Amino acid sequence: MKSGIKSFKAAILVSQNEPLVVDTLLLPDKLLPGQVLVKIHVSGICGSQLGEISGVKGPDPYLPHLLGHEGCATVLEIGAGVKHIQVGDKVVLHWKKGLGMEAPPPNYLWKGNKVNAGWITTFNSHAIISENRCTKIDKNIKPSIAALFGCAVTTGFGVIQNNAKIQIGESIVVFGAGGIGLNIIQAAKLRSAWPIIAVDIYNNKLKLAKKVGATYVINSNSENPEEAISKLLNGQALDVFVDNTGIPKIIEMGYKLTHSNGRIILVGVPKKGEEINIFSLPLHFGKTIVGSHGGECQPSKDIPQLARLVEKGVLNLDCILGESYTLEDINDAIAKMRDGSIAGRVTIET
């Protein structure tokens, strides 16, 4: 490597349902075309990684492998053909494709054996990222904020703008007030949705949901969410239901609550083998149910636009930041995310 970097620290998923192993890996000798070597400053932890660790999609054929898909980094070195990123740039790392080349995934070595990694991983001190997973951002934006543009913010705002297409005064229920859910709520507020109803099982998350724009909050552990939502709507059917949980009975409830032209947006993914049961006739007359793929965002366009909202004070992401941990303490962070003791997006400083 021209940069002189030969090794790096990373959290490795060795076995499903086991703690990540934090250790030193070796970089390849040189970058391939389209690859970008970065120093990662901050990584967010998304619910997707918790799902990978616990195997919600079934057995993992790529073990051992690295994790993480949103972060903020500085570019140290670029491979042949890279045109949109330069050495020294501050970049957002994102899992959705942006501008530039799609490079081959890197070949890292751990204890003499290959460790799998895709086009982006962020639970690392350094990483080789595909050019099209990097978007340049203003150097004045804090790394902890910039990292959120890799998934939480772009997905949340994309759900409202591209999937739900919320109109002024439309009602929305956001089931699950984690990092993405909080951004869905913020985006719905900016689009003048009303009411915005947040549902979760943790009061600390509901308190934060209220702070970022929820009109009403419901703890589904202490009251029946279907009855509570219907009461808040005064007998009116719901316009939009967004599910972040992937729990079939919640998805089915959202389908039931929405009106004949309502939209059900699925952000969470059911575990492998779980199915939803719905009466499909309303789908022939205007009701829709769709799965969101990162809010259908376009990182190269959406990240700069959303960053301007932060710079102008229109969008507040500081309040969405949860606790920050070191890479060595990543398993503690994951444990606290699982037990609900942290509200907001948990970040790792690498």
NORURZI-V662015 format. One record per residue. SS is DSSP state (H for helix, E for strand, L for the rest). Layout:
# NORURZI-V662015
ss=SS
ss=SS
This chain:
# NORURZI-V662015
ss=L
ss=L
ss=L
ss=L
ss=L
ss=L
ss=E
ss=E
ss=E
ss=E
ss=E
ss=E
ss=E
ss=L
ss=L
ss=L
ss=L
ss=L
ss=L
ss=L
ss=E
ss=E
ss=E
ss=E
ss=E
ss=E
ss=L
ss=L
ss=L
ss=L
ss=L
ss=L
ss=L
ss=L
ss=E
ss=E
ss=E
ss=E
ss=E
ss=E
ss=E
ss=E
ss=E
ss=E
ss=L
ss=L
ss=H
ss=H
ss=H
ss=H
ss=H
ss=H
ss=H
ss=H
ss=L
ss=L
ss=L
ss=L
ss=L
ss=L
ss=L
ss=L
ss=L
ss=L
ss=E
ss=E
ss=L
ss=L
ss=L
ss=E
ss=E
ss=E
ss=E
ss=E
ss=E
ss=E
ss=E
ss=E
ss=L
ss=L
ss=L
ss=L
ss=L
ss=L
ss=L
ss=L
ss=L
ss=L
ss=L
ss=E
ss=E
ss=E
ss=E
ss=E
ss=L
ss=L
ss=L
ss=L
ss=L
ss=L
ss=L
ss=L
ss=L
ss=L
ss=L
ss=L
ss=L
ss=E
ss=E
ss=E
ss=L
ss=L
ss=E
ss=E
ss=E
ss=E
ss=L
ss=L
ss=L
ss=L
ss=L
ss=L
ss=L
ss=E
ss=L
ss=E
ss=E
ss=E
ss=E
ss=E
ss=H
ss=H
ss=H
ss=E
ss=E
ss=E
ss=L
ss=L
ss=L
ss=L
ss=L
ss=L
ss=H
ss=H
ss=H
ss=H
ss=H
ss=H
ss=L
ss=L
ss=L
ss=H
ss=H
ss=H
ss=H
ss=H
ss=H
ss=H
ss=H
ss=H
ss=H
ss=H
ss=H
ss=H
ss=L
ss=L
ss=L
ss=L
ss=L
ss=L
ss=L
ss=E
ss=E
ss=E
ss=E
ss=L
ss=L
ss=L
ss=H
ss=H
ss=H
ss=H
ss=H
ss=H
ss=H
ss=H
ss=H
ss=H
ss=H
ss=H
ss=L
ss=L
ss=L
ss=L
ss=L
ss=E
ss=E
ss=E
ss=E
ss=E
ss=L
ss=L
ss=H
ss=H
ss=H
ss=H
ss=H
ss=H
ss=H
ss=H
ss=H
ss=H
ss=L
ss=L
ss=L
ss=E
ss=E
ss=E
ss=E
ss=L
ss=L
ss=L
ss=L
ss=L
ss=H
ss=H
ss=H
ss=H
ss=H
ss=H
ss=H
ss=H
ss=L
ss=L
ss=L
ss=L
ss=L
ss=E
ss=E
ss=E
ss=E
ss=E
ss=E
ss=L
ss=L
ss=L
ss=L
ss=H
ss=H
ss=H
ss=H
ss=H
ss=H
ss=H
ss=H
ss=H
ss=H
ss=E
ss=E
ss=E
ss=E
ss=E
ss=E
ss=E
ss=E
ss=E
ss=L
ss=L
ss=L
ss=L
ss=L
ss=L
ss=L
ss=L
ss=L
ss=L
ss=L
ss=L
ss=L
ss=H
ss=H
ss=H
ss=H
ss=H
ss=H
ss=L
ss=L
ss=E
ss=E
ss=E
ss=E
ss=L
ss=L
ss=H
ss=H
ss=H
ss=L
ss=L
ss=H
ss=H
ss=H
ss=H
ss=H
ss=H
ss=H
ss=H
ss=H
ss=H
ss=H
ss=H
ss=H
ss=L
ss=L
ss=L
ss=L
ss=L
ss=L
ss=H
ss=H
ss=H
ss=E
ss=E
ss=E
ss=E
ss=E
ss=E
ss=H
ss=H
ss=H
ss=H
ss=H
ss=H
ss=H
ss=H
ss=H
ss=H
ss=H
ss=H
ss=H
ss=L
ss=L
ss=L
ss=L
ss=L
ss=E
ss=E
ss=E
ss=E
ss=E
ss=L
